[in-house]
Structure formats: C-alpha cells, structure tokens
Amino acid sequence: MTRPTVTTSRGTVRGVAAHGVDAFLGVPFARADRFGAPQPAPPWEGLRDADTAGPAPYQSPPLYAELGADVGEDCLQLDIWRPSHIDAPLPVLVWIYGGGFEHGASSVVGTSGRPYAATGRVVVVSLNYRLGPFGWAQLAHLGEPFESSSNLGLRDQIAALSWVREEIAAFGGDPGRVTLLGESAGGFSIAGLLAAPAAEGLFGAAAMFSGCASRVMPAPRARLIADEFVTRTGVADPAALLSAPPGMVDAAMQDVITQEISQRNGIRPRALAVVDDAGVPGGVLSGHPMRVVESGTTRGIRMLLSSTTDEIGAFRVAQPELFENADRVSLVDEVVAWGVGDAQAVALVDRQLARAGSAAVAREQLLTDWIYRLPAARMALAQAAAGGEAHLLLFGRVDDEPATHGSDMPSIMGNGLPDEGPAASERRRLTSSAILDLADGTGLDWEPVAAGAAHARLAGEGDDPRGVYEDVVEHWSGVDRP
C-alpha cells in the first residue's frame, strides 16, 4: 500500500494509512534549548518517516500512564490524524494532554486522534509541551540565560498552534477553524492560552474538561517556588542547570512541590501551574485568564466547560489517610485557608456534612467544588455575561461507578472500552458528539449558558446539571475564586 506523503515548509513527511485514516507521527514543530523559548524546527532534506511517535517530554517515574514513547528533552513534536479521503478542508481539533504539568505526552496510549479522524469530520493534532521544571519553572527573574523562562509550556503550545496555522492546510485541515481540547492540566493550559496575546487568532473554540482558570499562580509565588527549587538543586550558579542531569533537575522540583491535592490548588499553591506573568518583562499572559474572559476579550471563542460529579474521588483513593482523618474542625480550618470567611466556611462545611454523611466524603465534595466545579461555572457565566457563547457539561456516573477525575478520558477521546455497558456507551457518545459539534460548528444540542443561568447537559447519571452548577455558584458567592 502506498504511504501518504505531505510536504510542509520544513520538509516532506511520510505517514501511515490504516482503516480510512492517515497518521503522521513525530512531526517536529519547534526546538528549544533547556529553559529557552521554542524556536521553529529546522528544515530537513529528503523524506522524513512519520510513522512513530517522537520522544515524550522528560518526566520522572512513577508515570501516571503508558506514554507510548521514550522520554527525552528534544520533544517538541506533534502527531496528526486525518481521514484518508478529504473533499474540502476540515476543521482541526487540537488535543492538549493533562498530567498535572508533570506527566503526559501526545503519544499516551488511549489518546490517539484516530477515532475522531475516522468520523470524517475533523483533522486531529496532538502536541507535546515541556513538563516539570523544564516547562513550568518561573526562572525569568534570574536574568540571562533564563530571561524567557516563564510559562515555557504555554510557549510550546503557542508554537505548535502557530505551526498548525501555517502547515495544517497541507494535511487537509482548515487553519481558520481550530478547536482546542484539553483535560486537567490541558484545560488549565487552555485557560492560559485564552489570556495569551500571542495565541490570539490561533483558535476559535475551546473545550476544557476538569480544568479551566483555577490553576493560575501569581508570579511572586511562582518565583518563591523557583528559588526554592534552585536551592534544592545545590548548584552554586543557576546557569549550571542548563547542563545538569535532567533527573537531578526534576527531582529537585519534586522535592519542592506537593502531591496533596488541596495544597496544589489552594490560594498559595505549592505545585506547577500556569503563571500569571502579566507584569513580568516578556511575559506570556496579559492578565489572569478569568479577568480576561470577564473583560470580553474572548467573547468570540466558543467554549465548552465540564467537570465530573466525583472529581476528587480519585485522589481520595490514592491518599485515603488525608480524607479518613478529616473532621468538622479540620474541614472548617481548610476552607478558611482558601480565603473563605469564618461564617461562610462553617455553613459550607455543615451543608456538605449533612449531604455526605461523613467528613471524608464531605472533604471530597468540597474540593470538587473548589477546584473544578465552581471555576467552570464561573468562567461559563462570565463568558455569557460578556456576550460570548459557553456550554456547561456535567460528566456523571454510570453503572453505580463514581465519575472521578480522569474517568472521562475515554469519552473525551471517543474511545469505547471493551467492557462498557449501554449507559457508558451513551455517555461516551454524548460527550464525544459535543466535542465534534463544537469543532465543526454544527452547534451543541442544548441551551448555552446565559447571564445568570447556568444551563447545562448531563452525560451519564446524576442530579439536574443546571441545579448542580447554580447551587455551587450560589453557596460560594463572594469567595475570591476564579
């Protein structure tokens, strides 16, 4: 069988074809020195085989998923899937993976763009961006040679989207119809891109699952974490980090940040995040993403925002002692630490205790509201109030199984599971159909959010989704939270 070839401005790539889909894997879109801004990928001569995923971004074990590729720092490559037969340019769906800014890759097993490309409705692109300290350490305040070391992961994503604008037409994609799709850190990243002037005009729609504008760190906080990171490395001169073993560099950052979910997402986060570097010389953002949405700057971006009914259930399973040891006093103290007034914190905790029946479940639901559900509802309502279009989705349970963080991934990628029952299949169909309808402009088949009205669709089983979102907005009213 003849293998498909495409000529880009950098050179010609040869992909692979199977079952009506052409795949081009490991296509370079940029290159970057360690802690440096991405630069256009150098051209190549002759035919470049694009039948194998390129290196995954450097990350230390334990890995949260099977990466599908070896790790390496020279990782700024992307993967493309398209229908083998295209009559007219198709919309482009760009996947941005999650993993807490510490893990992930475009090549992660189970996140192929093949299912969407096989529908014949879209061309799919999955991009790599740098992780850990290599992509998210805020080192710009150290000066030369780190002057561009702020939001490097976002810079990588912008470089990939610029490549899409310039090159995707050769693959049958329409560069004027680009939709971003991200989950968890991918969703947080998309929120950052909404506030990045350099990304303006590179996409027209955005689907954010389990993450939007809530993982944004003030630049001063990011600098404190970066300074502690440099101290932990033990180097006398920060410039030595440019050539230090990557494992040592990553391990130093792991010593600084925490895996405790509340501390990772509090008002003083101890984790990697999108940095609000609007005041930093050469910064990527123009302001906090929520403030940018509220200003109306993004009113032309069609949005889909989603959370799952039991987001924090996955973290409760991973760290049960942090939940089973909770009590009313500790919960109130924790909510107060999020910047909530004493009386409101007591009311929020008592309300969840009455609903949950135990402090462990109450903490799970409080964190679900704080990190995921409240920010999604507030961003959707802000977009609507500014005159833009936003839809809310609530990803619910099926077959008596909780819908925890990450449980929506097969549905997001359009992948059926071998043992899924009818309810799970319908949940997946609704979710993936909404993503495709957003991408190709068909229009989602439920009412968009209106100013003050959080209309929403439920995928799966659970309570009335509009009521869920409006309830969290009402009870967390006045709390300074995106």
Secondary structure as a PSIPRED ss2 file (coil, helix, strand):
# PSIPRED VFORMAT (PSIPRED V4.0)

   1 M C   1.000  0.000  0.000
   2 T C   1.000  0.000  0.000
   3 R C   1.000  0.000  0.000
   4 P C   1.000  0.000  0.000
   5 T E   0.000  0.000  1.000
   6 V E   0.000  0.000  1.000
   7 T E   0.000  0.000  1.000
   8 T C   1.000  0.000  0.000
   9 S C   1.000  0.000  0.000
  10 R C   1.000  0.000  0.000
  11 G C   1.000  0.000  0.000
  12 T E   0.000  0.000  1.000
  13 V E   0.000  0.000  1.000
  14 R E   0.000  0.000  1.000
  15 G C   1.000  0.000  0.000
  16 V E   0.000  0.000  1.000
  17 A E   0.000  0.000  1.000
  18 A E   0.000  0.000  1.000
  19 H C   1.000  0.000  0.000
  20 G C   1.000  0.000  0.000
  21 V E   0.000  0.000  1.000
  22 D E   0.000  0.000  1.000
  23 A E   0.000  0.000  1.000
  24 F E   0.000  0.000  1.000
  25 L E   0.000  0.000  1.000
  26 G E   0.000  0.000  1.000
  27 V E   0.000  0.000  1.000
  28 P E   0.000  0.000  1.000
  29 F C   1.000  0.000  0.000
  30 A E   0.000  0.000  1.000
  31 R E   0.000  0.000  1.000
  32 A C   1.000  0.000  0.000
  33 D C   1.000  0.000  0.000
  34 R C   1.000  0.000  0.000
  35 F C   1.000  0.000  0.000
  36 G C   1.000  0.000  0.000
  37 A C   1.000  0.000  0.000
  38 P C   1.000  0.000  0.000
  39 Q E   0.000  0.000  1.000
  40 P E   0.000  0.000  1.000
  41 A C   1.000  0.000  0.000
  42 P C   1.000  0.000  0.000
  43 P C   1.000  0.000  0.000
  44 W C   1.000  0.000  0.000
  45 E C   1.000  0.000  0.000
  46 G C   1.000  0.000  0.000
  47 L E   0.000  0.000  1.000
  48 R E   0.000  0.000  1.000
  49 D E   0.000  0.000  1.000
  50 A C   1.000  0.000  0.000
  51 D E   0.000  0.000  1.000
  52 T C   1.000  0.000  0.000
  53 A C   1.000  0.000  0.000
  54 G C   1.000  0.000  0.000
  55 P C   1.000  0.000  0.000
  56 A E   0.000  0.000  1.000
  57 P E   0.000  0.000  1.000
  58 Y C   1.000  0.000  0.000
  59 Q C   1.000  0.000  0.000
  60 S C   1.000  0.000  0.000
  61 P C   1.000  0.000  0.000
  62 P C   1.000  0.000  0.000
  63 L C   1.000  0.000  0.000
  64 Y C   1.000  0.000  0.000
  65 A C   1.000  0.000  0.000
  66 E C   1.000  0.000  0.000
  67 L C   1.000  0.000  0.000
  68 G C   1.000  0.000  0.000
  69 A C   1.000  0.000  0.000
  70 D C   1.000  0.000  0.000
  71 V E   0.000  0.000  1.000
  72 G E   0.000  0.000  1.000
  73 E C   1.000  0.000  0.000
  74 D C   1.000  0.000  0.000
  75 C C   1.000  0.000  0.000
  76 L C   1.000  0.000  0.000
  77 Q E   0.000  0.000  1.000
  78 L E   0.000  0.000  1.000
  79 D E   0.000  0.000  1.000
  80 I E   0.000  0.000  1.000
  81 W E   0.000  0.000  1.000
  82 R E   0.000  0.000  1.000
  83 P E   0.000  0.000  1.000
  84 S C   1.000  0.000  0.000
  85 H C   1.000  0.000  0.000
  86 I C   1.000  0.000  0.000
  87 D C   1.000  0.000  0.000
  88 A C   1.000  0.000  0.000
  89 P C   1.000  0.000  0.000
  90 L E   0.000  0.000  1.000
  91 P E   0.000  0.000  1.000
  92 V E   0.000  0.000  1.000
  93 L E   0.000  0.000  1.000
  94 V E   0.000  0.000  1.000
  95 W E   0.000  0.000  1.000
  96 I E   0.000  0.000  1.000
  97 Y C   1.000  0.000  0.000
  98 G C   1.000  0.000  0.000
  99 G C   1.000  0.000  0.000
 100 G C   1.000  0.000  0.000
 101 F C   1.000  0.000  0.000
 102 E C   1.000  0.000  0.000
 103 H C   1.000  0.000  0.000
 104 G C   1.000  0.000  0.000
 105 A C   1.000  0.000  0.000
 106 S C   1.000  0.000  0.000
 107 S C   1.000  0.000  0.000
 108 V C   1.000  0.000  0.000
 109 V C   1.000  0.000  0.000
 110 G C   1.000  0.000  0.000
 111 T C   1.000  0.000  0.000
 112 S C   1.000  0.000  0.000
 113 G C   1.000  0.000  0.000
 114 R H   0.000  1.000  0.000
 115 P H   0.000  1.000  0.000
 116 Y H   0.000  1.000  0.000
 117 A H   0.000  1.000  0.000
 118 A C   1.000  0.000  0.000
 119 T C   1.000  0.000  0.000
 120 G C   1.000  0.000  0.000
 121 R C   1.000  0.000  0.000
 122 V C   1.000  0.000  0.000
 123 V E   0.000  0.000  1.000
 124 V E   0.000  0.000  1.000
 125 V E   0.000  0.000  1.000
 126 S E   0.000  0.000  1.000
 127 L E   0.000  0.000  1.000
 128 N C   1.000  0.000  0.000
 129 Y C   1.000  0.000  0.000
 130 R C   1.000  0.000  0.000
 131 L C   1.000  0.000  0.000
 132 G H   0.000  1.000  0.000
 133 P H   0.000  1.000  0.000
 134 F H   0.000  1.000  0.000
 135 G H   0.000  1.000  0.000
 136 W H   0.000  1.000  0.000
 137 A C   1.000  0.000  0.000
 138 Q C   1.000  0.000  0.000
 139 L C   1.000  0.000  0.000
 140 A H   0.000  1.000  0.000
 141 H H   0.000  1.000  0.000
 142 L H   0.000  1.000  0.000
 143 G C   1.000  0.000  0.000
 144 E C   1.000  0.000  0.000
 145 P C   1.000  0.000  0.000
 146 F C   1.000  0.000  0.000
 147 E C   1.000  0.000  0.000
 148 S C   1.000  0.000  0.000
 149 S C   1.000  0.000  0.000
 150 S C   1.000  0.000  0.000
 151 N C   1.000  0.000  0.000
 152 L H   0.000  1.000  0.000
 153 G H   0.000  1.000  0.000
 154 L H   0.000  1.000  0.000
 155 R H   0.000  1.000  0.000
 156 D H   0.000  1.000  0.000
 157 Q H   0.000  1.000  0.000
 158 I H   0.000  1.000  0.000
 159 A H   0.000  1.000  0.000
 160 A H   0.000  1.000  0.000
 161 L H   0.000  1.000  0.000
 162 S H   0.000  1.000  0.000
 163 W H   0.000  1.000  0.000
 164 V H   0.000  1.000  0.000
 165 R H   0.000  1.000  0.000
 166 E H   0.000  1.000  0.000
 167 E H   0.000  1.000  0.000
 168 I H   0.000  1.000  0.000
 169 A H   0.000  1.000  0.000
 170 A H   0.000  1.000  0.000
 171 F H   0.000  1.000  0.000
 172 G C   1.000  0.000  0.000
 173 G E   0.000  0.000  1.000
 174 D E   0.000  0.000  1.000
 175 P E   0.000  0.000  1.000
 176 G E   0.000  0.000  1.000
 177 R E   0.000  0.000  1.000
 178 V E   0.000  0.000  1.000
 179 T E   0.000  0.000  1.000
 180 L E   0.000  0.000  1.000
 181 L E   0.000  0.000  1.000
 182 G E   0.000  0.000  1.000
 183 E E   0.000  0.000  1.000
 184 S C   1.000  0.000  0.000
 185 A H   0.000  1.000  0.000
 186 G H   0.000  1.000  0.000
 187 G H   0.000  1.000  0.000
 188 F H   0.000  1.000  0.000
 189 S H   0.000  1.000  0.000
 190 I H   0.000  1.000  0.000
 191 A H   0.000  1.000  0.000
 192 G H   0.000  1.000  0.000
 193 L H   0.000  1.000  0.000
 194 L H   0.000  1.000  0.000
 195 A C   1.000  0.000  0.000
 196 A C   1.000  0.000  0.000
 197 P H   0.000  1.000  0.000
 198 A H   0.000  1.000  0.000
 199 A H   0.000  1.000  0.000
 200 E C   1.000  0.000  0.000
 201 G C   1.000  0.000  0.000
 202 L C   1.000  0.000  0.000
 203 F C   1.000  0.000  0.000
 204 G C   1.000  0.000  0.000
 205 A E   0.000  0.000  1.000
 206 A E   0.000  0.000  1.000
 207 A E   0.000  0.000  1.000
 208 M E   0.000  0.000  1.000
 209 F E   0.000  0.000  1.000
 210 S C   1.000  0.000  0.000
 211 G C   1.000  0.000  0.000
 212 C C   1.000  0.000  0.000
 213 A C   1.000  0.000  0.000
 214 S C   1.000  0.000  0.000
 215 R C   1.000  0.000  0.000
 216 V E   0.000  0.000  1.000
 217 M E   0.000  0.000  1.000
 218 P E   0.000  0.000  1.000
 219 A H   0.000  1.000  0.000
 220 P H   0.000  1.000  0.000
 221 R H   0.000  1.000  0.000
 222 A H   0.000  1.000  0.000
 223 R H   0.000  1.000  0.000
 224 L H   0.000  1.000  0.000
 225 I H   0.000  1.000  0.000
 226 A H   0.000  1.000  0.000
 227 D H   0.000  1.000  0.000
 228 E H   0.000  1.000  0.000
 229 F H   0.000  1.000  0.000
 230 V H   0.000  1.000  0.000
 231 T H   0.000  1.000  0.000
 232 R H   0.000  1.000  0.000
 233 T H   0.000  1.000  0.000
 234 G C   1.000  0.000  0.000
 235 V C   1.000  0.000  0.000
 236 A C   1.000  0.000  0.000
 237 D C   1.000  0.000  0.000
 238 P H   0.000  1.000  0.000
 239 A H   0.000  1.000  0.000
 240 A H   0.000  1.000  0.000
 241 L H   0.000  1.000  0.000
 242 L H   0.000  1.000  0.000
 243 S C   1.000  0.000  0.000
 244 A C   1.000  0.000  0.000
 245 P C   1.000  0.000  0.000
 246 P H   0.000  1.000  0.000
 247 G H   0.000  1.000  0.000
 248 M H   0.000  1.000  0.000
 249 V H   0.000  1.000  0.000
 250 D H   0.000  1.000  0.000
 251 A H   0.000  1.000  0.000
 252 A H   0.000  1.000  0.000
 253 M H   0.000  1.000  0.000
 254 Q H   0.000  1.000  0.000
 255 D H   0.000  1.000  0.000
 256 V H   0.000  1.000  0.000
 257 I C   1.000  0.000  0.000
 258 T C   1.000  0.000  0.000
 259 Q C   1.000  0.000  0.000
 260 E C   1.000  0.000  0.000
 261 I H   0.000  1.000  0.000
 262 S H   0.000  1.000  0.000
 263 Q H   0.000  1.000  0.000
 264 R H   0.000  1.000  0.000
 265 N C   1.000  0.000  0.000
 266 G C   1.000  0.000  0.000
 267 I C   1.000  0.000  0.000
 268 R C   1.000  0.000  0.000
 269 P C   1.000  0.000  0.000
 270 R C   1.000  0.000  0.000
 271 A C   1.000  0.000  0.000
 272 L C   1.000  0.000  0.000
 273 A C   1.000  0.000  0.000
 274 V E   0.000  0.000  1.000
 275 V E   0.000  0.000  1.000
 276 D E   0.000  0.000  1.000
 277 D C   1.000  0.000  0.000
 278 A C   1.000  0.000  0.000
 279 G C   1.000  0.000  0.000
 280 V C   1.000  0.000  0.000
 281 P C   1.000  0.000  0.000
 282 G C   1.000  0.000  0.000
 283 G C   1.000  0.000  0.000
 284 V C   1.000  0.000  0.000
 285 L C   1.000  0.000  0.000
 286 S C   1.000  0.000  0.000
 287 G C   1.000  0.000  0.000
 288 H C   1.000  0.000  0.000
 289 P H   0.000  1.000  0.000
 290 M H   0.000  1.000  0.000
 291 R H   0.000  1.000  0.000
 292 V H   0.000  1.000  0.000
 293 V H   0.000  1.000  0.000
 294 E H   0.000  1.000  0.000
 295 S H   0.000  1.000  0.000
 296 G C   1.000  0.000  0.000
 297 T C   1.000  0.000  0.000
 298 T C   1.000  0.000  0.000
 299 R C   1.000  0.000  0.000
 300 G C   1.000  0.000  0.000
 301 I C   1.000  0.000  0.000
 302 R E   0.000  0.000  1.000
 303 M E   0.000  0.000  1.000
 304 L E   0.000  0.000  1.000
 305 L E   0.000  0.000  1.000
 306 S E   0.000  0.000  1.000
 307 S E   0.000  0.000  1.000
 308 T E   0.000  0.000  1.000
 309 T C   1.000  0.000  0.000
 310 D C   1.000  0.000  0.000
 311 E C   1.000  0.000  0.000
 312 I C   1.000  0.000  0.000
 313 G H   0.000  1.000  0.000
 314 A H   0.000  1.000  0.000
 315 F H   0.000  1.000  0.000
 316 R H   0.000  1.000  0.000
 317 V H   0.000  1.000  0.000
 318 A H   0.000  1.000  0.000
 319 Q C   1.000  0.000  0.000
 320 P C   1.000  0.000  0.000
 321 E H   0.000  1.000  0.000
 322 L H   0.000  1.000  0.000
 323 F H   0.000  1.000  0.000
 324 E H   0.000  1.000  0.000
 325 N C   1.000  0.000  0.000
 326 A C   1.000  0.000  0.000
 327 D C   1.000  0.000  0.000
 328 R H   0.000  1.000  0.000
 329 V H   0.000  1.000  0.000
 330 S H   0.000  1.000  0.000
 331 L H   0.000  1.000  0.000
 332 V H   0.000  1.000  0.000
 333 D H   0.000  1.000  0.000
 334 E H   0.000  1.000  0.000
 335 V H   0.000  1.000  0.000
 336 V H   0.000  1.000  0.000
 337 A H   0.000  1.000  0.000
 338 W C   1.000  0.000  0.000
 339 G C   1.000  0.000  0.000
 340 V C   1.000  0.000  0.000
 341 G C   1.000  0.000  0.000
 342 D H   0.000  1.000  0.000
 343 A H   0.000  1.000  0.000
 344 Q H   0.000  1.000  0.000
 345 A H   0.000  1.000  0.000
 346 V H   0.000  1.000  0.000
 347 A H   0.000  1.000  0.000
 348 L H   0.000  1.000  0.000
 349 V H   0.000  1.000  0.000
 350 D H   0.000  1.000  0.000
 351 R H   0.000  1.000  0.000
 352 Q H   0.000  1.000  0.000
 353 L H   0.000  1.000  0.000
 354 A H   0.000  1.000  0.000
 355 R H   0.000  1.000  0.000
 356 A H   0.000  1.000  0.000
 357 G C   1.000  0.000  0.000
 358 S C   1.000  0.000  0.000
 359 A H   0.000  1.000  0.000
 360 A H   0.000  1.000  0.000
 361 V H   0.000  1.000  0.000
 362 A H   0.000  1.000  0.000
 363 R H   0.000  1.000  0.000
 364 E H   0.000  1.000  0.000
 365 Q H   0.000  1.000  0.000
 366 L H   0.000  1.000  0.000
 367 L H   0.000  1.000  0.000
 368 T H   0.000  1.000  0.000
 369 D H   0.000  1.000  0.000
 370 W H   0.000  1.000  0.000
 371 I H   0.000  1.000  0.000
 372 Y H   0.000  1.000  0.000
 373 R H   0.000  1.000  0.000
 374 L H   0.000  1.000  0.000
 375 P H   0.000  1.000  0.000
 376 A H   0.000  1.000  0.000
 377 A H   0.000  1.000  0.000
 378 R H   0.000  1.000  0.000
 379 M H   0.000  1.000  0.000
 380 A H   0.000  1.000  0.000
 381 L H   0.000  1.000  0.000
 382 A H   0.000  1.000  0.000
 383 Q H   0.000  1.000  0.000
 384 A H   0.000  1.000  0.000
 385 A H   0.000  1.000  0.000
 386 A C   1.000  0.000  0.000
 387 G C   1.000  0.000  0.000
 388 G C   1.000  0.000  0.000
 389 E C   1.000  0.000  0.000
 390 A E   0.000  0.000  1.000
 391 H E   0.000  0.000  1.000
 392 L E   0.000  0.000  1.000
 393 L E   0.000  0.000  1.000
 394 L E   0.000  0.000  1.000
 395 F E   0.000  0.000  1.000
 396 G C   1.000  0.000  0.000
 397 R E   0.000  0.000  1.000
 398 V E   0.000  0.000  1.000
 399 D C   1.000  0.000  0.000
 400 D C   1.000  0.000  0.000
 401 E E   0.000  0.000  1.000
 402 P C   1.000  0.000  0.000
 403 A C   1.000  0.000  0.000
 404 T C   1.000  0.000  0.000
 405 H C   1.000  0.000  0.000
 406 G C   1.000  0.000  0.000
 407 S C   1.000  0.000  0.000
 408 D C   1.000  0.000  0.000
 409 M H   0.000  1.000  0.000
 410 P H   0.000  1.000  0.000
 411 S H   0.000  1.000  0.000
 412 I H   0.000  1.000  0.000
 413 M C   1.000  0.000  0.000
 414 G C   1.000  0.000  0.000
 415 N C   1.000  0.000  0.000
 416 G C   1.000  0.000  0.000
 417 L C   1.000  0.000  0.000
 418 P C   1.000  0.000  0.000
 419 D C   1.000  0.000  0.000
 420 E C   1.000  0.000  0.000
 421 G C   1.000  0.000  0.000
 422 P H   0.000  1.000  0.000
 423 A H   0.000  1.000  0.000
 424 A H   0.000  1.000  0.000
 425 S H   0.000  1.000  0.000
 426 E H   0.000  1.000  0.000
 427 R H   0.000  1.000  0.000
 428 R H   0.000  1.000  0.000
 429 R H   0.000  1.000  0.000
 430 L H   0.000  1.000  0.000
 431 T H   0.000  1.000  0.000
 432 S H   0.000  1.000  0.000
 433 S H   0.000  1.000  0.000
 434 A H   0.000  1.000  0.000
 435 I H   0.000  1.000  0.000
 436 L H   0.000  1.000  0.000
 437 D H   0.000  1.000  0.000
 438 L H   0.000  1.000  0.000
 439 A H   0.000  1.000  0.000
 440 D H   0.000  1.000  0.000
 441 G C   1.000  0.000  0.000
 442 T C   1.000  0.000  0.000
 443 G C   1.000  0.000  0.000
 444 L C   1.000  0.000  0.000
 445 D C   1.000  0.000  0.000
 446 W C   1.000  0.000  0.000
 447 E C   1.000  0.000  0.000
 448 P C   1.000  0.000  0.000
 449 V C   1.000  0.000  0.000
 450 A E   0.000  0.000  1.000
 451 A C   1.000  0.000  0.000
 452 G C   1.000  0.000  0.000
 453 A E   0.000  0.000  1.000
 454 A C   1.000  0.000  0.000
 455 H C   1.000  0.000  0.000
 456 A E   0.000  0.000  1.000
 457 R E   0.000  0.000  1.000
 458 L E   0.000  0.000  1.000
 459 A E   0.000  0.000  1.000
 460 G C   1.000  0.000  0.000
 461 E E   0.000  0.000  1.000
 462 G C   1.000  0.000  0.000
 463 D C   1.000  0.000  0.000
 464 D C   1.000  0.000  0.000
 465 P H   0.000  1.000  0.000
 466 R H   0.000  1.000  0.000
 467 G H   0.000  1.000  0.000
 468 V H   0.000  1.000  0.000
 469 Y H   0.000  1.000  0.000
 470 E H   0.000  1.000  0.000
 471 D H   0.000  1.000  0.000
 472 V H   0.000  1.000  0.000
 473 V H   0.000  1.000  0.000
 474 E H   0.000  1.000  0.000
 475 H H   0.000  1.000  0.000
 476 W C   1.000  0.000  0.000
 477 S C   1.000  0.000  0.000
 478 G C   1.000  0.000  0.000
 479 V C   1.000  0.000  0.000
 480 D C   1.000  0.000  0.000
 481 R C   1.000  0.000  0.000
 482 P C   1.000  0.000  0.000
